[in-house]
Amino acid sequence: MDFETISPENINDDTIRDFLTLGAVDFDHHEGIYVTGHDYNFWVKIHDHRHLLVLWSYHDLADGVDELDALKFCNKANKDKIMLQFSVSKDRLYAYYSFPYAPVGLAAQTVLKLCQNFSGIMSKVVDEGMDAGILESCPQSSREAASDDAQHETKH
């Protein structure tokens, strides 16, 4: 794999798609770059004016879950897990990670490792949330998410 670092002014969606293709990671284009080739599906977005690579996803809360319980679970995830920032809004648990790429730029290996870590952490949190009854159970394991989920409201 090429270790070339792409300068910040040349980072865009095409760059990220090239990196994912180089790493043989499946992705789709649905309201941005939707990565489906890891344990848990997520979006990748470039904020070029702020020079940030943003990875994000969500999972629905279980029906009837108490808001306070959901917020406690969210706080515990923020306390116990590194890298991701979790929040609860509109009956969903959201996860975000922002990676600044200026002034140095980005290399494919960095993006691929960030994607792998984001997905792995999110998958663990979702599994913990389903076990605790906080997050909606999946008809299939969160580790077997289908890429066609990107065509509608995401159910991982």
C-alpha positions as CSV (number, residue, x, y, z in Angstrom):
1,M,0.0,0.0,0.0
2,D,1.2,3.5,-0.9
3,F,2.4,5.6,2.1
4,E,1.9,8.9,0.2
5,T,0.3,11.7,2.3
6,I,-2.2,13.8,0.4
7,S,-2.0,17.5,1.2
8,P,-5.0,19.2,2.9
9,E,-6.0,21.2,-0.1
10,N,-6.3,18.1,-2.2
11,I,-8.5,16.1,0.3
12,N,-12.1,15.6,-0.9
13,D,-14.7,12.8,-1.2
14,D,-12.8,11.3,-4.2
15,T,-9.7,11.0,-2.1
16,I,-11.5,9.1,0.6
17,R,-13.2,6.9,-1.9
18,D,-9.8,6.1,-3.4
19,F,-8.4,5.3,0.0
20,L,-11.3,2.9,0.7
21,T,-10.9,1.3,-2.7
22,L,-7.2,0.9,-2.1
23,G,-7.9,-0.8,1.2
24,A,-10.6,-3.1,-0.4
25,V,-13.3,-1.6,2.0
26,D,-16.8,-1.7,0.7
27,F,-18.7,1.6,0.6
28,D,-21.8,3.1,-1.0
29,H,-22.7,6.6,-1.9
30,H,-25.9,7.5,0.0
31,E,-26.0,11.1,1.4
32,G,-22.2,10.9,1.4
33,I,-19.7,8.1,1.7
34,Y,-21.4,5.2,3.5
35,V,-18.9,2.6,4.6
36,T,-20.3,-1.0,4.7
37,G,-17.1,-3.0,4.7
38,H,-16.6,-3.2,8.5
39,D,-18.4,-4.5,11.6
40,Y,-20.7,-1.5,11.7
41,N,-21.8,0.8,8.9
42,F,-21.1,4.5,9.1
43,W,-20.7,7.7,7.1
44,V,-17.5,9.6,6.3
45,K,-17.7,13.3,5.5
46,I,-15.1,15.8,4.7
47,H,-15.4,19.3,6.2
48,D,-13.0,20.9,3.8
49,H,-13.3,24.5,5.2
50,R,-12.4,23.2,8.7
51,H,-10.0,20.4,7.4
52,L,-11.8,17.7,9.3
53,L,-12.5,14.1,8.5
54,V,-15.8,13.2,10.3
55,L,-17.0,9.6,10.8
56,W,-20.4,9.2,12.2
57,S,-23.3,6.7,12.7
58,Y,-26.3,6.0,14.9
59,H,-28.4,3.3,16.3
60,D,-32.1,3.5,17.3
61,L,-33.0,3.3,20.9
62,A,-35.2,0.4,22.0
63,D,-39.0,1.2,22.0
64,G,-40.1,2.6,25.3
65,V,-36.6,3.0,26.8
66,D,-36.5,5.6,29.5
67,E,-34.7,8.8,28.5
68,L,-32.7,8.9,31.7
69,D,-31.5,5.3,31.1
70,A,-30.5,6.2,27.5
71,L,-28.6,9.2,28.7
72,K,-26.8,7.2,31.4
73,F,-25.8,4.6,28.8
74,C,-24.6,7.4,26.6
75,N,-22.5,8.9,29.4
76,K,-21.0,5.5,30.3
77,A,-20.0,5.0,26.6
78,N,-18.4,8.4,26.6
79,K,-16.5,7.6,29.8
80,D,-15.5,4.0,28.9
81,K,-14.7,4.2,25.2
82,I,-11.9,6.1,23.5
83,M,-12.1,8.1,20.3
84,L,-15.9,8.3,19.7
85,Q,-18.2,11.0,21.1
86,F,-21.7,9.7,21.8
87,S,-24.9,11.6,22.2
88,V,-28.7,10.8,22.4
89,S,-31.2,12.7,20.2
90,K,-34.5,11.9,18.7
91,D,-34.7,8.3,19.9
92,R,-31.2,7.5,18.6
93,L,-27.7,7.0,20.0
94,Y,-25.2,8.9,17.7
95,A,-21.5,8.4,17.5
96,Y,-19.0,10.9,16.0
97,Y,-15.3,11.2,15.5
98,S,-13.6,14.2,14.0
99,F,-10.0,13.9,12.8
100,P,-8.1,17.1,11.8
101,Y,-6.0,16.6,8.7
102,A,-4.3,20.1,8.4
103,P,-1.6,21.1,8.2
104,V,-0.1,17.6,7.4
105,G,-2.7,16.0,5.2
106,L,-3.9,12.4,5.1
107,A,-2.5,9.0,4.2
108,A,-4.6,6.0,3.2
109,Q,-3.3,4.0,6.1
110,T,-4.5,6.6,8.6
111,V,-8.0,6.7,7.1
112,L,-8.3,3.0,6.9
113,K,-7.2,2.5,10.6
114,L,-9.7,5.3,11.7
115,C,-12.5,3.5,9.9
116,Q,-11.6,0.2,11.4
117,N,-11.4,1.6,14.9
118,F,-14.6,3.6,14.6
119,S,-16.6,0.6,13.4
120,G,-15.1,-1.7,16.0
121,I,-15.9,0.6,18.9
122,M,-19.4,1.4,17.6
123,S,-20.1,-2.3,17.2
124,K,-19.1,-3.0,20.8
125,V,-21.2,-0.1,22.1
126,V,-24.3,-1.2,20.1
127,D,-23.9,-4.8,21.3
128,E,-23.6,-3.6,24.9
129,G,-26.7,-1.4,24.4
130,M,-28.7,-4.2,22.9
131,D,-27.7,-6.5,25.8
132,A,-28.8,-3.8,28.3
133,G,-32.1,-3.2,26.5
134,I,-31.2,0.4,25.7
135,L,-30.7,0.0,22.0
136,E,-33.0,-1.7,19.4
137,S,-32.2,-5.3,18.6
138,C,-31.2,-6.0,15.1
139,P,-32.9,-8.6,13.0
140,Q,-29.3,-9.6,12.1
141,S,-26.1,-9.1,14.0
142,S,-24.6,-5.6,13.9
143,R,-21.5,-7.5,12.6
144,E,-23.5,-8.6,9.5
145,A,-24.9,-5.3,8.3
146,A,-26.0,-5.3,4.7
147,S,-25.0,-2.5,2.4
148,D,-28.6,-2.1,1.1
149,D,-29.3,-0.6,4.5
150,A,-28.0,2.7,3.1
151,Q,-31.1,2.9,0.8
152,H,-33.5,3.7,3.7
153,E,-33.5,4.6,7.4
154,T,-30.4,2.9,8.7
155,K,-30.8,-0.2,10.7
156,H,-27.5,-1.8,11.3
